[in-house]
Amino acid sequence: GAKVANSSSLHQFTTIGTCSFIAMGTACRHDVLPYCVLLNERCTLDRVGLFKSGKSSMEADHLDAFYAEAFSGTGAAYRRQVEVPSCYWFAEEVTRFFRLRESMRDCRPLATYSRDAC
């Protein structure tokens, strides 16, 4: 599941990815990718959370590179689906996130992904 800190607020149709973390006091109006931290409307990879769940730094780097390629540039916030090669350890979870997101009555834009710390 995801973690939501105190004093955070989430829009009613927001999709929060597995193992994501919504920082304290954050107003979340965007969908948040799995394994990310959201702070000030930007998300970045939650490397601490990945490490605590047993993932290596190389596995985190693979996910970070995939997100940077798939979710950067104009229009990335409005992507409705993404093809993830099944060889990646995160393929099943990212695919599930987009499937769940599509089933929502109202689909929110994705939070801006950044490789830089929030």
C-alpha positions as CSV (number, residue, x, y, z in Angstrom):
1,G,0.0,0.0,0.0
2,A,0.8,3.6,-0.1
3,K,1.8,5.9,2.8
4,V,0.1,9.2,3.5
5,A,1.6,11.6,6.0
6,N,-0.3,13.8,8.5
7,S,-2.0,16.9,7.2
8,S,-2.0,15.7,3.6
9,S,-5.1,16.0,1.4
10,L,-6.0,13.9,-1.6
11,H,-8.4,14.6,-4.4
12,Q,-11.3,12.1,-4.4
13,F,-10.4,10.5,-7.8
14,T,-6.6,10.4,-7.3
15,T,-4.8,7.1,-7.9
16,I,-1.8,6.6,-5.6
17,G,0.7,3.9,-6.7
18,T,1.9,1.0,-4.6
19,C,4.6,1.9,-2.1
20,S,4.3,5.6,-2.8
21,F,4.6,8.2,-0.1
22,I,2.7,11.4,0.1
23,A,4.8,13.9,2.2
24,M,3.4,15.8,5.2
25,G,1.1,18.7,4.3
26,T,1.0,17.9,0.6
27,A,-2.1,18.7,-1.4
28,C,-2.3,15.8,-3.9
29,R,-4.3,16.7,-7.0
30,H,-2.4,14.3,-9.3
31,D,-2.0,10.6,-9.8
32,V,1.3,9.3,-8.2
33,L,3.4,6.6,-9.9
34,P,4.2,3.5,-7.9
35,Y,7.3,3.7,-5.7
36,C,7.5,7.5,-5.7
37,V,7.5,10.3,-3.1
38,L,5.2,13.3,-3.8
39,L,6.2,16.7,-2.4
40,N,5.1,20.1,-3.9
41,E,3.3,18.5,-6.9
42,R,6.5,16.7,-8.0
43,C,7.3,13.1,-7.6
44,T,10.6,11.4,-7.5
45,L,11.7,7.8,-6.9
46,D,11.4,6.7,-3.2
47,R,14.8,5.1,-3.0
48,V,14.6,4.7,0.8
49,G,11.3,2.9,0.5
50,L,12.7,0.6,-2.2
51,F,15.8,-0.2,-0.1
52,K,13.6,-1.0,2.9
53,S,11.5,-3.3,0.8
54,G,14.6,-5.2,-0.3
55,K,15.3,-3.7,-3.7
56,S,18.9,-3.0,-4.8
57,S,20.3,0.4,-5.9
58,M,20.6,-1.1,-9.4
59,E,16.9,-2.1,-9.4
60,A,16.0,1.4,-8.3
61,D,18.2,2.9,-11.1
62,H,16.3,0.7,-13.7
63,L,13.0,2.1,-12.5
64,D,14.3,5.6,-12.3
65,A,15.6,5.4,-15.9
66,F,12.3,3.9,-17.1
67,Y,10.2,6.7,-15.4
68,A,12.5,9.4,-16.7
69,E,12.2,8.1,-20.3
70,A,8.4,7.3,-20.2
71,F,7.2,10.3,-18.1
72,S,9.3,13.3,-19.2
73,G,8.4,16.0,-21.6
74,T,5.2,17.8,-22.5
75,G,2.1,15.6,-22.4
76,A,3.6,13.1,-20.0
77,A,1.1,14.1,-17.3
78,Y,-1.7,12.9,-19.6
79,R,-0.4,9.5,-20.5
80,R,-3.2,6.9,-20.2
81,Q,-1.1,3.8,-20.7
82,V,2.5,2.7,-21.0
83,E,4.1,-0.5,-22.3
84,V,6.5,-2.0,-19.8
85,P,8.7,-4.9,-21.0
86,S,7.9,-8.0,-18.8
87,C,11.6,-8.5,-18.0
88,Y,11.5,-5.5,-15.6
89,W,10.9,-6.3,-11.9
90,F,8.3,-3.5,-11.8
91,A,6.4,-4.4,-14.9
92,E,3.4,-6.0,-13.2
93,E,2.9,-3.2,-10.7
94,V,3.2,-0.3,-13.2
95,T,0.8,-2.1,-15.6
96,R,-1.6,-2.7,-12.7
97,F,-1.4,1.0,-11.7
98,F,-2.4,2.1,-15.2
99,R,-5.2,-0.4,-15.5
100,L,-6.6,0.7,-12.2
101,R,-6.2,4.4,-13.2
102,E,-8.1,3.8,-16.4
103,S,-11.0,2.3,-14.4
104,M,-11.5,5.4,-12.3
105,R,-14.5,7.6,-13.2
106,D,-12.3,10.6,-13.6
107,C,-8.6,10.2,-14.4
108,R,-6.3,12.8,-12.9
109,P,-3.1,13.9,-14.6
110,L,0.1,12.3,-13.4
111,A,2.3,14.2,-11.0
112,T,5.4,15.6,-12.7
113,Y,8.3,13.1,-12.5
114,S,11.7,14.4,-11.6
115,R,15.0,12.6,-11.1
116,D,16.0,15.4,-8.7
117,A,15.0,15.1,-5.0
118,C,11.9,17.0,-4.2
